[in-house]
Amino acid sequence: MTGRRTRRDFVKGSLAAAAGASFAMSFEEQALLAQAGQGAAESGEGAGSAGAGGVKPNSKNTLPTGKLGKLQVSRIILGGNLIGGWAHARDLLYVSELLKAYHTDEKVLETLQIAEEHGINCINTHPDASELIQRYRKERGGKMLWLVQGLMDESGDLTGIKRSIDQGADSVYIQGNAGDQLVRAGRVDLLGKAVEFIKSQGLTTGVGGHRLDVPMAVEAAKLPVDYHVKTLHSHDYWSAKGPDGKPRDNCWCDDPKATIEYMAEIAKPWIAFKVMAAGAVPPQKAFTYAFSNGADFAMVGMFDFQIAKDAEIAKRVLAKVKRARPWRA
């Protein structure tokens, strides 16, 4: 009598069949195949795996690093939207809940360990991730740097930023939506207040924005930021623009050409985010575009099963990238 077929058997069978097909497998399919015990040749090291033991930084791979003030940071920074449930999944309303269901506390700890062991030594998150960051450091001995999104509005209240610093943030920057809002409201003075406070606590800091007028306003006001955080991605993906030619709400850098030209003249480090347009642009293309056009770091959201391949791609891109803008970090 044939034994019961498990989900793992199904995955192995399905992906093995796909491996023999005439089309190329996606990175996700390659990772799943590697997890099922096949396809090592196609997927390099595979998805990677992490036990509950101590973290071994850079043990799988090593990415180049740059300086953010006193911090030595990997060129790829792990984004925190996926573990927080911010899917940016267009009109697929169930995806945020799916992300939250997938990213149990243990899965988040495992993801951090896989990233750190592949040379990614910094994560950017919402302040609410504090408890998990502390658990990771305590239970697994992780050394992952914590780059925290500083949230503020026109009240100028710095309570949340102070809390993140007290909870062990390595750097705090003003989150992109907050930067957009305050610049739009003409309250660059409040951004200056936050920057000065964070620096007074001994941390490096910056200001984030989706709109180009954010770094422009920061530079015009001569705020003493250590770095800028600005979106960058091409519009070369099918859902970037609507029939009228205007960017849709899944386009976070509305004028990449102007961004590249402006940032070329800025001497401070630039962390580019949304480089894959929330998953619409493949990593090879996204990393090449970001680094060749001047970004010093790329903030990238990744599932655990994507990290090994993405780190490998980033390492190859960084080894041969040609830049007009000098490295500023």
ABEGO torsion letter per residue (X at the ends): XBBBBBAAAAAAAAAAAAAABABBBBAAAAAAAAAAGBGAAAAEAEAEBBBABBBBBGAABBBBBBBBEABBBBABBBBAAAAAGBAGAEABAAAAAAAAAABBAAAAAAAAAAAAAAGBABBBBBAAAAAAAAAAAAAAGBABBBBBBBBBBAAGBAAAAAAAAAAGBABBBBBAAAAAAAAAAGBAAAAAAAAAAAAAAGBBBBBBBABAAAAAAAAAAGBBBABBBBBBBBABBAAABBAAGBBBAABABABAAAAAAAAAABABBBBBBGAAGGGABBAAAAAAAAAAAGBABBBBBBBAAAAAAAAAAAAAAAAABBBABBBAX
